[in-house]
Amino acid sequence: MKEIYLDSNATTCVLPAAVAAARQAMEQGYGNPSSTHATGLQAKAMMDGVRLHAGRLLGVGDGRLMFNSGATEGIQTAVLSALCALRERRAQGKRIGSLLLYGATEHKAVPESLAHWNRLLGLNLEVRKLPVDAQGRHDLQALDALIGDAAMLCTMAANNETGVISDLSAIAQLLQERGADAYWMVDCVQALGKLKLNLAATRIDYAPFSGHKLYAPKGIGMLYVRAGAPFTPLMMGGGQEAGLRSGTENMAGIAALGAVLAALDDGKTFRSHADLAAFREQLVASLERAFPGIVFNMPFDVSLPTTLNFSVPGLSSKELLDLFDAARVRVSSGSACSAAKALPSYVLEAMHVPQWRASSAIRLSFGPLIDAATVAAACTRIERCGEALRSSCLLPSALAPSPQDGVIQLSVDGQCTWLLSDAASASCVVIDPVAALVPRLAAFIRCQHLALRAIVHTAPPADHGVARLALLQELGIEQVGRVDIDGELALGQQRLRRVECGDIHVYLLGQRFAFIGTLAPGALTPLLEAALVTPDTVLCAASDDGSLCSTARTLQEGRVPAAELQLDAPALAAFLRQHPDAILVDVREAYEHAACAGTVFEGCEVRSVPLSRLAGQVAAWLQQPQRPLVFFCRSGNRSARAAACLRRLGHGAAWQLTGGMAMAEATRQPLAIAA
């Protein structure tokens, strides 16, 4: 199944014509443009031609346009240039203002550059956010109040997370009306190829660009400097770029960028604004069909047609990313530069959206090279993702799956809730409910048509029963049963028994499972002495320290995971040949499986055991401690936890696929994905 890449605001593929241009520059036009011989002159002519082309497209007029490594360098150079000029003006006794203003939704490179150079140059000006309104556009009233004290203003043409287009004309008018002499930098990274630019006709002093956001390679960018705007080189040395940016030019990158600029001019390569807007409408319609209650976090009328930012009630950004990735649709959770950090989107927080939306937002972005067939395929897969969530009880569904026996673990912020379900009686028990997990629990119970028999706690709840009450209210139940001390509750043919273990309440499901508040080493001694549990009873704690589950034997012996848990994709092939009895265990969740047709390892046994259900399987695996288990998931994070858990519990042959399916796909190893 072909990958559908919808994360173009992070980076794009390289235009084939740009690849060809870069290859030509490396193989034939490899001269140094500073050399005076014919080969060097030819290279310089190519570079100058690209600069002229870029200048015409961007309307730079008498301004300067230099090539550099990309937008971050351009931002650094612009900030350094402005702040050096401010320091000189202050040294001359001139008033410069006390504020370095930047839009609250700017890329993090902007405030960090301002703070860095402000400190190094000893200016000690105040670096302050300029607030934005609910649409994500700069608050002009706030700017009006602050502009008189501003020494520099940094805004952006279009936001990388939401696609919101700034009202640059209104900002320019305000600067003019107030007679402000603040230096103005506009981040134009997302504007290239998407918005018409005529920079010389504006009040903008500096405008950085990055080639890899529009089908050029990484490592090539441009910086526009308005005629008359102060300039200080970030790098000195060989005097390249007319002394503006030293260092031998990236000729392959410049040639590739030139090919992209030529494509912008030809009117054929890239889609029109109207086409892109129509594609967005198609995607929006499919998203709305797939995810009832979806909320879009950007205003459509003032946003780029190539960017969608949305949140789905009850689903985290990680769950949605895993789901889309299983369908081989590549999206992201916010800015690529910060997506690895599990933090709410600062862009959405600045827009004052509800916290759940800022914490669970997904960005879907495409470039003007996209075609109708790709959009249609993306829509099909998006709707398939919705069906996958319905089949897993994460979205309302008219067709409920058949109830299954199971021990399910749900975790949030280091707290665990356990749900026991019994298929024969269509009933369940919830242990240690956490308020944040109540919507998920209620949705699962409703979808599976389960009768909630009891809600129990292994210790007095820290929330004084708030989660219990919330779950009852969600399900429309007035009261459910409890398990008294040394009493039992029937769950079909199973019996859940409550016993006291010191200050801890322990719930026993036969001798197979013990639900316990803490995994302190001596906590189970009385139960072991009374033969209520065995050394291999699976212990399910109310807190999540990353161990998933444990056993009394593990607590007593202090077993630690072996170091050699890793198998990369090339090593896996050899490992499977040596161990034909190995079991490959996919720990992705059920909705991820439903979004794709499955993973095939030819000639190998593959089992699906979601990480949330791992505790229910460990006892069976521990009965065959030498049979190899190879865990895998999307990225390797969940499979690493599963493998470490089994090794810690005494399974001597548990492994994990390093880097997960992502790395296996990249190396084209025997793992094949179908859909």
N, C-alpha and C positions, 0 to 999 in steps of 0.2 A: 504494500500500500504506500503510495507516494506521500511524502511529507507535504503538508500545506503550511507555508511559513507566513504567519500573520503577526510578526513582531518587528516590522520595518522601522519603527521609531527608535529601536535599539541599534539596529544595523540592517543592511540590505545585502543581498547577493551582489556580485559584480556583473555589470552589464557585459554581455559577450563582446561587444565592440570595444569596451574598455579593457577587457582581458587581452584582446588582440593588439590594442594600442600599446599596452604596457609591455607585451612580449616583443613587439617591434622595437620599442625604445631600448629594451635590454639586449636584444640580439643584434640590432643594426644601428640604432641611434644612440649608442652608448657613450657618446662623447661627453666630456665635462663642459658645460656651457661657459665656464670661465676661461677655457682654453681658446687661443687665437688661431689654431689651425682649422682646416676645413671641417674635420669631424666635430670639433667643439662648436664651430659656428653653426653647423647644422642643428646641433642640439639646442643651441641658444635660440635659433629661429623657431624651432618647435615650441619652446617654452614661452617665448614672446607672443607667438600666435595664440596659445591658450590663454595667456593673460589678457590680450586684446579682446578675445572672444568673451571671456568672463566679464571684463569691464563693460562691454556692450550690453550683455544680458542683465547685469546688475545696475546699470546706469551710474557708474562711478564718476563720470565726468572728469574733473581735474583731481579727484581724489587718488590715493595710492592703493594698490592692491598687491599684496605680497603672498607668496606661497609659504605654507608652514605645515606642521604635522597634524593640525586639526583644531577643533574649537577650543579645547582646554588651553592650548598654547596661545590661541588668539585672545582668549579672555585674559590670561595672565599678562600678555603684552599690552592689551588695552588698559588694564587696571594699572600696571606699572607706569605706562606713559602718562596717564591722567594724574596719578598720585605724585610722580616726580615733578610734573608741572605745578601741581598745587603746593608742593614743598618750596619750589622756587618762588612762587608768587607770595607765599607767606613770609619767606626770608626777605622779600623786597618790601614788606610792610603792607601788602595788599590783603584785603578781606577775601577769604576763600570759602566761608561756610564751615559748618561744624559736623555735617552729616554725610555719610556715605550710604545712600539709599539704594535698596534693591527690592525688586518685587518678591513677595512672600512665596511665590511659586516658581522662582528661578531655579535653574539647575544648581546643585550644590557647589559646582565649581566657582560660581559667582561669589557668594558670601565668603567662601573659604579663601578665595584669591584676595578679596577686599581686606579680610582680617589679616592675612599673611603679609601683604605689602604695607598695609597701614602700620603694622607692628615693626617690620624691618626698617621702614623709612622714618620711623619715629614721629609720625604725624599725630597719633593718638586721637584721631577723629572717631566719632560714634558711628558704628556700623548698625544701621537700623532697617528693619523690614518695612516695606511699603505694603499695607494690607490690600487684599483683593476682595471683591464682592462675591455674592453667592454664585455668580456665573464664572468666577475665576478671573475676571478682568480687574485691572488695577483700579483702586478706589481713588477717583479723581478728586474727591473732596479732601481726602487725607493728603494727597499729593499737593493740592492747592495750599494746604496749611503748612506743609513741610518744605516746599520747593525753595522758599526764600533762604533757608538754612542749608540747602544741599550743595555739597561740593562736587559730587558725582552721582549720577542716576543710572542704574542698570535695570533694564527691562528685557523682555523677549518678544519676538514677533509672534511666535506660536508656541504653546506649551507642549513639552514632550510627553507628558502623561495623559493629558486630557484633550490636546489638540485645540484648546481655546485660543482664539486669535486676539491679540492685544489691539486696543484702539490707539495705535501709534499717532494718528492724526490728532486726536484729542489731547494726547500728552504733549505733542509738539506745539499745539495751539496754546496750551497752558504755560509751557515754558516761554513762549513768545510774549504772551500777555503779561506775565509776571517779570519779564526782563531777566529771567534766570540765566546765569552764565555757567551753570553746572555742566560738566562734561557728561555726555550721554552715550552709553553703550547699549546696543540692541543685539541680543543673541538671535541670529538669523538661521540657526542650524536647521530647524524644522520648516523654515520658509522656502528654502532653495527648491525650485521646481514645483512649488505648490502655491506660492503667492507671487504676484507681480511686484517687482522691486525697482525703484528708481532712486537709488541712494543719494545721489548728488542733489536731488531736489528736496531732500529732507534736512532736518536739523541734526541728524544722527552723526556722531563723531566717530564711532567705532562699530564695526559689525563683523563678528567672527562667523565662519562657515566650516562645515565638516563634510568631506567628500563621501564618507562611508554611509551617510544617511540617505544618499541618493545614488546608489549603484556604482560608486567609485571604491577603490580599495581603502582599507584603513591606513592611517598614517599620512594622509594628504588633506590639506585644508587651505583656507584663505582668510586673510584679515583685510577688511576695508578700513581705511583711515581717511576721514574727510580732509579736503584741502584746507590747510591752516590749523588743523588740530595738532596738538603737541604729540611728539612721538619720542620714545626712548626704546632702543632695541633691547629685547630680552636676552639676546645672545650676540656677542661680538667675536670677531675672529678674522674670517677670510673676506668679509665685506660683500658677501653675496646679497642678492635682492636689493641692489643699490645701497648697500650698507644697512638695510632695515632688518635683515635676519641672516646672520652668518651661518655657515654650514652648507656643504655641497647639496644642491637641490635634489629632491626625490624625483628624478626624471621619469621613472616608470609610473609613479603616482600622478605626476602632472600630465603625462600623456593620456593616462586612463581618465583623468578628470576632464581632459579636453574632449574625449570621445563622448562622455556624458553630456557635456555642454552642447556638443554638436547634435546629440539626440534631442535635447530640449528645443533646439532650433528647427529641427526637420518637420515637426508637426505630425509625425507618424508613429514614432517609437512609443511615446508616452500617452496615456489616456487623458482626455479632456476633463475639466472640472465637472462638467455635467455627467460624464460617464462615471467618474469616481463617486459623485453624490448618489447616482442610481445604484451603484454597487453597495454603498453604505445602507441604502434603504433595504436592499435584499437581505443583507446580513442582520439588520435590526429586526426585520420580520421573522427570520429564523430564530434569532435569540429569544424573541418574545414568545414564539411557539414552544421553544425548548425549555425555557425557564420562567414559569408563571411568577409574577411579582418582581421580575427584574427591574432594577432602577438604573438609569443611565446618569452618570455623574458629570455630564457636560451638556451645555446647551447646543443643540444642533445648529441653530441659526448663526452662531458666531464661532464655529469650530471648523477645523480642517475636515474635509470629507473623508479623509483617510484614517481617522482615529476614532475609536469607540472606547469609552471607559465605563465599566458597569459593575454592579454588585448584585448578588442573588441572596435573598433572605435565607438564613439558616445554613449557608455554605461558606466555608472559609476560602480564601484565595488559594491556599495549598491544595484543598480538595478539588477546586476547579482546575487548577494547573495540572494536577495529576490526571484528571478526567480528560482534558483537552489533549494532553500529551499522549494518553493511551490511544486516542483517536488519531494521533499524529497530526494534530493541529497545534502549531507553536504560537503561544501567546505569552504574556508576562504579567506580573503583578507590580505595576508601577514602573519606575525608571530602572533600566537595566543596571545602572551603576549602584543601585541600592536594593535590588530585588532579593539579593541573598540575605539581607537583614530582615528578620521577622518583626518589622515595625509597621505601624499604620502609615499610609501615604501622607507625607507632610504637605503635599499639594492639595489633597482633598481636605485635610485638617484646616489649611488656610482658608478654604472655601466654606468652612463651618458645616460640612455635611455630618450626619450622625456618625458616631464612632464606629458602628458596625460596618458602615459603608467604607469608611477610610481604611479599616483593617482588612476588608475582604475584597477589595477592588481588583478587577482584571482589566488589563489594557490589550485591546486588539487593534493592530495597526497594519496597514498595507501601503505599498508604494504605487506610484503612477504607472508602473510597468505591469501591474496585475491585469489578468484577462477575465472574460466572462466565464470561461470553463472553470477556472480556479475558484471564482466566487461561488458558482453553483455547487461545486464539490464541497467547498467549505460549509455552505448552508446545509447540505445533506448530512455532513458529519456533526455539525452543531446540533441538529435535531436528533441525531442518533445519541448524542451525549445526554440530551434531555430524557430520552427513553431509558437510557442506562440508569439515570438517577431514579426514575420512577420504579424501575424493576428492583432497585435496592432500597426502596422505601425512604429515599431522601427528598422526593417530591411527591405530591399527591398523585394517586393513580387509581383508575377505576378497577384495575385488575391486580389484586393483591397476591404476592407470592405465597406459596404454601408455607406454613410455619415449620421451623426446623428446631431440633434440639440444639442447644448451644450455650456456651459461656462466652459472652461478648464483653470486651474491655473498651471503655471510652475514657479518654484522658483530656484534661485541660489544666494548664498552669500547675502541673505537678500533682493534681488530684485525680483519683480514679473512681469511676462508677462502673459497677459490674451488673450485667443483666443476664439472668438465667431464664432460658425459654424451654418449654416442653411442648413438642409437637402433638403428642397424643391427647393432651388435655387442653391444648391451645391456650396455655397460661404462662405467666412469667412472674419473676420476682426481681425487684430492683434493690441493689445493695449500695449504700453510701451515695445517694444522688447528689450531684453538684448542680447548682442553679444554672450555670452556663450551658449545661448539657440537657436541660429539661426539654427544650424544643425538639432536639434530636431523639431523645427517648420517647417522647409522646408520639412523634411521627412514626417511629418504628413500631411501637405497640399498636397504634391505630392501623397502620398499613398491613401488619401481620394478623390483624383481628385477634389479638391476644387479650386474655383476661388478666388484669393485674391482680395477683393474689396478695402481695405484700410489698411494703417498702421498709427496709431495715437498715440499721446503722451499726458499724463495728465499734463506734464510740459516740458519746453525745455529740450531735452535729454542731459544728462551729457556727453555722448560720441559724441555729435555734429552730430548725425545721422549715425554713423558708423554701428550700428546694422541694421538700416533700409536699408542702401545701401547693406550690406552683405546679408540680406534676399532676396532682389530683385535679386541680382546676383546669389544666390543659386537657385532661381526659374526661372532664365532666363527671368525676367520681367524688362522692362525699367522704368515703372512708374505705380503707382496705385493712386486711388482717395484719397481725403482728406475730412474731415468733417469740414466745415467752422463754424465760430462763429454763434451760433443760427441757424445752418443749420442742415440738416438731411441726412442720408445715408440709402438707403433701403437695407435690408438684408432679401431677401424673403419678407414675410409678416411683418417682424419686422422692426422697425425704430431705428437707433442709432442717438441720437441727442447730439450735443455739446453745452454746456452753460458755461458761466463764473461764477465762484464763488470766488470773491476776486481775488487773484493771481493764482487761481487754475483752470485748465480746467477740467470739469466734463463731462463724456459721459454717457448719460442716455439711457437705453434700456427699454422704457416705464417707468413704476414706479416699475418695478421688480428689476432692477439692476442699480447701479451707480458706474461707474469706476472712481476712484478718486486718486489723488497722495498721500494724507495724510489723516489720520483719526483723525486730531485735533478736539477736542470736538465742537468748534464753527464753523467749516468749512462749515457745511451744513445748518446753520441757514437761509441764504437767500433762499435756495432751498425749505426748509420746509415752509417758509413764503409765497413763490410763489406757493406752492402746486405742485411743480415739482417732489417732492419725498414724500413718506409717512414715518412715524416713523419706518415702517418695511421693507422699501426698503433695499435690500442687498447691502452693500458697499464693493467694491472690490478695495483694495489699491494697489499702485505701489510698496510698500515695504512690506516685510514679517517679522513681529515681532512674528510670531508663532500663531497669532490669526486666520489665514485662511481668515476670512471675518468678517463683523460686520453689525450693523444696526444703524440708527440714534437714535432709542430708547435706545439702549445699550450705545451709547456714552453719551446721556443726563443723563441717570440714573446711569451710572457707575456700572453696574452689574458685579459681579465677580463670577467665577465658584464656585459651592458648593464643600465642601471638600470630601463628600462621593461619589466619582465617581467610586470607585473600586469595582469590583466583581471578586473574584478568582474563579477557576474552580469548587471547591465544592459548593461555594455559588451560582454559576450560576444555577446549577441544581435546587436548592430550589427556587431561584428567578423566574425561568421559570414556575415552578409549580404554584407559587402564581400569576403570571402574564401571563396567556396563550395568551393574546393579544400582548405581546411584539414582537417587530421587531428586529431581529438580523441583523446588518449591517456590511458587510465585506468591509473594506476600503482599501483592497489591490488593486493594479492596475490590469488592464485587462489582461496584459501579465502573471501575476501570476495565475489568474483563468485559463487561457488557458493552463498553464503548468501542472495543476492538473485537476481532474474531478470535483472538487468542494468540498465544506464543507457541511455536512449534520447535521442538528439539527432536530431530529425526532419530528414532530408535531408542529414545529415552523416556522414562516415566516422568510425567509432569503433573504435579498436584497444585491446586489452588487452595492456599490457606492464608487468608487475609491476616495481617498483623493483629488486628483487633480480636481474632479468634485463635491466636497461636496457643494461648494457655490451654485450650481444650484439646490440643493435639500432642503436647509434649510428653505425656505419660506413655502414649503408644510408641513414640519415637525412642524414648529411653529404654524400651524393652529390646531394641535392636541398636545398641550404642555404637556398633562398628559399621553399620550400613551408611554409606556416605549420603549426606544431605547437602545440597547446594541451593542456598536461598538467593533469590534475585528479585529486583523490583525495578522501578524506573531509573533511579539515580544511584542506588546503592546504600542510601541512608537507612531505609527500613530493613533491608536484608542484613545489614551489618548488625543491627540490634537483634534480629532473630538468631543469627549465627552465634553471636556472643552469648545470648541467653542459653542456647542449647549446650554450648561448650561449658558454660558455668554450671549447668545442671548435670554435667557428667557425660554428655555425648561426645565421644572422641573423634567424630568424623563430620563435624558441621563446618561448612564453608559458606562464603558469600561471593557473588560475582561483583568484583570491584567496578564501580562506575555504572553498574546496572545495565539495563537494556540500551541506554543512550550510548555507552561506550561500545557495547557489542554491535550495535547498528553501525557505528562509525568505522569499526574495523572489519565489518562484513564477515563476522564469524558465523558458526553454524546456526546461530539463533536467527530464525526467520519470523517475521511478523506479517500476519495476514489479516484482512478485514473486508 
